[in-house]
Amino acid sequence: MKKIFLLFFFLVSILSAQDFKLKLNLAGEWLFKTGDNLKWLEPEFDDSDWTKIKVPSTFESQGFEDYDGFVWYRLHFDVPQIF
């Protein structure tokens, strides 16, 4: 039992000393919608009719040059499991 505890303590010490930073590149195609609606906050909201735009870039350079107001961006992605 003592060996198991020491092994556990050793592994925890090594893992806690590691710098586990996960870097995600979020550049690419995002969903975009002009206006403001709190329903859009819900993860289950159906955003299938939203416009696709490239990020990083301005929405003005992608067909919304005359728009001045609220906008929403959405991106669906999976966070990779690191362990």
LINGINOR-V83867 format. One record per helix or strand of 3 or more residues. SS is the DSSP state (h for helix, s for strand). FROM is the first residue (numbers start at 1). LEN is the number of residues. If there is no record, write none. Layout:
((SS & FROM & LEN) (SS & FROM & LEN))
This chain:
((h & 2 & 16) (s & 28 & 7) (h & 38 & 4) (s & 51 & 5) (h & 60 & 3) (s & 71 & 4))
